[in-house]
Amino acid sequence: MARAHAAAALPNRLVLLRDLGFDDADALPDRLVDALVVTGGPEDVVRRVEEQHEAGADHVSLHVLTATPDEPPLRQWRELAAYLW
């Protein structure tokens, strides 16, 4: 699921990703998927958000991916909100 989500983001971001050092972005290497998609629980997501802020980000966009993409991930949003706010 993580690879499919990263692949969907590629067409609009290839130049940016190459500028960030992902010269092989077209091939969707594991290190790129790992950079774009966090796997694990809320603690893992929070850790990645904190890393992004420490690296200078002033905002971080989160997209919750689930096995049921036709249903809003309400439970997961609530869990993340409890950690992030």
N, C-alpha and C positions, 0 to 999 in steps of 0.2 A: 504494500500500500504506500509506503514512504517513497519508493522509487517512482511509482506512477504519479504521485503528487508532484514530485520534483520534476519529472519529465514534462508535466503539463505547464510548469512555470518557465521552462526553458526558452521557448521561441521569443518571448518578449524580453528576456534577460541575458541573452548570450553575450552581448557586448559588455555589459556590466560585470558579469561573472568572469569574463576573460580579463577585464581590468583589475579584478580582485585576485588574479593569480590562478584562476581555473582555466588554463589554456586548453584543456581537454574536456571542456564542459559538454560538448556535443556527445561525448561517449558516456556521460553521466557516471563518472567514477564514484566509488563508495565514499571517498572523502567529501565529495560535493553533496551527495545525498545526506551524509551525516551533518554537514554544515547547514543544510536547508531544513531538515526535518528532525525534530526531537522525538525519540521514542522513550517510553517508560511512563512513569506516573507523574502526578502534579509536582513533586519535588524536583524531578528532572527538568520539567518545563521551567520552573521558577529559577533553577540554577542557570539554565541557558539564557533566560531573560536578564538575569543579573550579569552574566558574562557580557551580553550585548551592551548593557548600560555602562559597565566598566570600560568597555572598548570605545565608548563615546556616542552610542546610539541615544537619540532623544525620544525615540518611540520604537516599539517592536510589535509587529503584526503577528497575531496568532490565529491559526486555522486548526480547529480540532477535527481530526480525522477519525472516523469510526468505521466499524464493519457494516454499519447501516447508514449509508450516505443520504438516504431519502428522509431520514428522521433528524430533526435538530438535536444536537448533542447537549441538551439542557443540563443533564446531571454533570457532565464533564465541565461545562462552563461554570456551574455553581462551585464545583470542587476547585477549579483554578481561581475563581474570584476569591474564595476564602483564603488562598495563599498569597494572592497578588495585591489585595486591597486591604 
